[in-house]
Amino acid sequence: MIIGVPREVKDHETRVGMVPSGVTALVEAGHEVIVQTRAGTGSSIFDEEYMEAGARIVSTPNEVWAQADIVVKVKEPQPSEYMHFRKGLILFTYLHLAPLPDLTQALIDTGVTAIAYETIRERDNSLPLLTPMSEVAGRMSVQVGAQYLEAPNGGRGILLGGIPGVAPANVVILGGGIVGHNAAKIALGLGAHVTIIDRSMPRLRELDDIYNGQVVTLASNVHTIREALKLADLVIGAVLIPGASAPKLVRREWVTTMKRGAVMVDVAIDQGGCFETSHATTHTDPIYYVDGVLHYCVSNMPAAVPHTSTLGLTNATTPYVLELANKGFKAACAGSPALREGVNVHAGEVVYAAVAESQGRAWKELAAVL
Ligand SMILES: NC(=O)c1ccc[n+]([C@@H]2O[C@H](COP(=O)([O-])OP(=O)(O)OC[C@H]3O[C@@H](n4cnc5c(N)ncnc54)[C@H](O)[C@@H]3O)[C@@H](O)[C@H]2O)c1
């Protein structure tokens, strides 16, 4: 197989879909790897390293997309990339299709096989290709929140950990999964007062055991969330219903009741966001205000720390790329329930129920179109 790695084109996206160790593994397994020049530069991985690993460097995205059997990327294709779609191409990347009907339509119309990192699910119910980026975004969300709470950056001028004699900031985390847990770790480490709200009681019990009473855990409902927001200095949105649009847990009118200069970081923005007031922002223009409350809604947060993120991501993706390349799409899917769960669009049909339902589209079982 020929595996292609284009340079990412999304704003400030400096991660890359494959590192030299992945290239070596594929080349040793008998495949060819084409990497667009400077694809890894943003992650401090250079063309020479890819060449030493056995990759062929090409100068344009067109050469990568046109020759590859499998294109391995990081972010969902941008409109400027849709022209590369063609029948038979396997696209392996984050897709987050639920809020992106135009991209979904382009994949359907062109007959691309689109496998979404974020819906690959292992037998233990874990989402192994979401986990490392959720770890990064969760840890970053508190760093970002702490930074924007500083007055020169537009926040209410509160130090997360307080000082002796002065109360710390109240950090409210909606969703206690991977993002929420990692956010809590960092917020606690900085000395903040931390509340985690989740709808899963088993998860709240687990978090209570892990933190041994250092965090407040609350069951998710309208009342709990509305009251917690009134006291919050930093709110982190970290809920997920896999493959579906995020539930809007924070209503527009509640933002009016919050402290001026409080900060809301909606990490779940890549699934449409979990605050009614959220809209996606970029690393170039990351924040805006609603009723004096600062919103940070960058949908590709890990791009700010590309070296860490690229290594974390490719540690997780490379085994699946190898499986796809070695066995081919059909056999790889037959042998791996996890990979099958990742397929969102195949042969002109949406084959992932939650994506179709979010967009009001019809869908088919993958088995029916294989
Ligand atoms: N913006 C970014 O750059 C970025 C990076 C990584 C991950 N993410 C996103 O962050 C979100 C969270 O990811 P994760 O890995 O932590 O997911 P996860 O599945 O580990 O955790 C999600 C949690 O949300 C909880 N939840 C679901 N519905 C809820 C509700 N109504 N009320 C309260 N809790 C609820 C679940 O019980 C679960 O504990 C996802 O949307 C993911 O795509 C964004």
The ligand as an SDF file (V2000), in Angstrom:
LIG
                    3D

 44 48  0  0  0  0  0  0  0  0999 V2000
  -11.1460   21.2400   21.7600 N   0  0  0  0  0  0  0  0  0  0  0  0
  -10.1980   20.3400   21.6350 C   0  0  0  0  0  0  0  0  0  0  0  0
   -9.1160   20.6250   21.1430 O   0  0  0  0  0  0  0  0  0  0  0  0
  -10.4210   18.9380   22.1280 C   0  0  0  0  0  0  0  0  0  0  0  0
   -9.3470   18.0610   22.3300 C   0  0  0  0  0  0  0  0  0  0  0  0
   -9.6030   16.7870   22.8500 C   0  0  0  0  0  0  0  0  0  0  0  0
  -10.9140   16.4030   23.1620 C   0  0  0  0  0  0  0  0  0  0  0  0
  -11.9330   17.2800   22.9300 N   0  0  0  0  0  0  0  0  0  0  0  0
  -13.3340   16.9570   23.2430 C   0  0  0  0  0  0  0  0  0  0  0  0
  -13.5720   17.0040   24.6410 O   0  0  0  0  0  0  0  0  0  0  0  0
  -14.7870   16.3070   24.9070 C   0  0  0  0  0  0  0  0  0  0  0  0
  -14.6030   15.3710   26.1030 C   0  0  0  0  0  0  0  0  0  0  0  0
  -13.7540   14.2760   25.7450 O   0  0  0  0  0  0  0  0  0  0  0  0
  -13.3590   13.1160   26.7700 P   0  0  0  0  0  0  0  0  0  0  0  0
  -12.2900   12.3340   26.1300 O   0  0  0  0  0  0  0  0  0  0  0  0
  -13.1470   13.6520   28.1320 O   0  0  0  0  0  0  0  0  0  0  0  0
  -14.6950   12.2400   26.7750 O   0  0  0  0  0  0  0  0  0  0  0  0
  -15.0890   11.1360   27.8680 P   0  0  0  0  0  0  0  0  0  0  0  0
  -16.0630   10.2260   27.2080 O   0  0  0  0  0  0  0  0  0  0  0  0
  -13.8890   10.5720   28.5240 O   0  0  0  0  0  0  0  0  0  0  0  0
  -15.8630   11.9830   28.9730 O   0  0  0  0  0  0  0  0  0  0  0  0
  -17.0880   12.5790   28.7320 C   0  0  0  0  0  0  0  0  0  0  0  0
  -17.8360   12.6410   30.0450 C   0  0  0  0  0  0  0  0  0  0  0  0
  -19.0180   13.4130   29.8200 O   0  0  0  0  0  0  0  0  0  0  0  0
  -20.0030   12.8640   30.6490 C   0  0  0  0  0  0  0  0  0  0  0  0
  -21.3130   13.3380   30.2290 N   0  0  0  0  0  0  0  0  0  0  0  0
  -22.0260   13.0170   29.1210 C   0  0  0  0  0  0  0  0  0  0  0  0
  -23.2040   13.6740   29.1230 N   0  0  0  0  0  0  0  0  0  0  0  0
  -23.2380   14.4210   30.2550 C   0  0  0  0  0  0  0  0  0  0  0  0
  -24.1880   15.3020   30.8420 C   0  0  0  0  0  0  0  0  0  0  0  0
  -25.3620   15.5210   30.2740 N   0  0  0  0  0  0  0  0  0  0  0  0
  -23.8630   15.9110   32.0130 N   0  0  0  0  0  0  0  0  0  0  0  0
  -22.6690   15.6820   32.5920 C   0  0  0  0  0  0  0  0  0  0  0  0
  -21.7410   14.8400   32.1110 N   0  0  0  0  0  0  0  0  0  0  0  0
  -22.0270   14.2230   30.9550 C   0  0  0  0  0  0  0  0  0  0  0  0
  -19.8020   11.3670   30.5240 C   0  0  0  0  0  0  0  0  0  0  0  0
  -20.4280   10.6610   31.5860 O   0  0  0  0  0  0  0  0  0  0  0  0
  -18.2820   11.2690   30.5680 C   0  0  0  0  0  0  0  0  0  0  0  0
  -17.7980   11.0650   31.8790 O   0  0  0  0  0  0  0  0  0  0  0  0
  -15.1120   15.6020   23.5880 C   0  0  0  0  0  0  0  0  0  0  0  0
  -16.0850   16.3440   22.8730 O   0  0  0  0  0  0  0  0  0  0  0  0
  -13.8120   15.6080   22.8460 C   0  0  0  0  0  0  0  0  0  0  0  0
  -13.9960   15.5000   21.4400 O   0  0  0  0  0  0  0  0  0  0  0  0
  -11.7010   18.5180   22.4210 C   0  0  0  0  0  0  0  0  0  0  0  0
  1  2  1  0
  2  3  2  0
  2  4  1  0
  4  5  1  0
  4 44  2  0
  5  6  2  0
  6  7  1  0
  7  8  2  0
  8  9  1  0
  8 44  1  0
  9 10  1  0
  9 42  1  0
 10 11  1  0
 11 12  1  0
 11 40  1  0
 12 13  1  0
 13 14  1  0
 14 15  2  0
 14 16  1  0
 14 17  1  0
 17 18  1  0
 18 19  2  0
 18 20  1  0
 18 21  1  0
 21 22  1  0
 22 23  1  0
 23 24  1  0
 23 38  1  0
 24 25  1  0
 25 26  1  0
 25 36  1  0
 26 27  1  0
 26 35  1  0
 27 28  2  0
 28 29  1  0
 29 30  1  0
 29 35  2  0
 30 31  1  0
 30 32  2  0
 32 33  1  0
 33 34  2  0
 34 35  1  0
 36 37  1  0
 36 38  1  0
 38 39  1  0
 40 41  1  0
 40 42  1  0
 42 43  1  0
M  CHG  2   8   1  16  -1
M  END
$$$$
